[in-house]
Amino acid sequence: MTEHRYTVLGMACDHCAASIAEALEHLPGVTSIAVDVDTDSVTVISTGNLDRADVHAAVDSAGYELAGS
């Protein structure tokens, strides 16, 4: 298992967290997602490395911004 941590901008509530988690859960290999709205962080556990472009696209599709992209 591989742990990935991202900063996602624009989250403000539990609904935001759920939207981000739902968008990321569809990426291949993702087994677990933890969103912390207070720190703007998302931790994703997957069976292997994730393509940052795929993560960016998923976060973007949910209406948020992946920091550093």
N, C-alpha and C positions, 0 to 999 in steps of 0.2 A: 504494500500500500504506500502511496505517496501523498504527502500533505502539501497543499498549495495555499498560500495566503494572499489575498488581494485587498486593495482599498477601493471601495465603491463610493462614489460621490453622489449626493442627492437623496440618500435614505433618511427618513425622518420618523418612521413608525413601524409597527409590526406588519402592517399591510405591505410596506416597502420590502421588508425582509422576506415575506412570503413570495412576493413577485420575483425577487432575485433568486431565491431558492428554486422556485418553479422553473425559471429560465435555465438555470445551471444543471438541474437534475437530468436534463435531456442529453447532456454531453456524454459521449461514449466513455465508459469506465468509471463514471462518478458513482461513488457508493454512499457518501455522506456529505452534508452541507450544514455549516453552522454560520449564522449571520448575527453580527453584533452591531446593532444600529448605533449604539452610543459611541463606538470607536470607528464606525464606518468600515469595519473589517468583515471579510468573508473568508472562511476556511473551508476548503474543499478537499475531501479525501477521495482518491481515485486509485484504480488498479495500475495506473502508469502515468506518464507525463501528459499534461494537457497542452494543447496548442493555444498559446495566448490569443491568437486571432479568433479562435472559436469562443474563448471565454469573453473576449471583447464583444463579439457579435451577440452572444447570449445576453450579456449585461445591457448592451445597447437596445436590444429588442424589448427588454423589460422597461426601458425608459430611463436608464441610469447611466452613469459614466464610470468606466474603469480608470482609476488614476494611473498616470504614467503611460497612457496609450495615445 
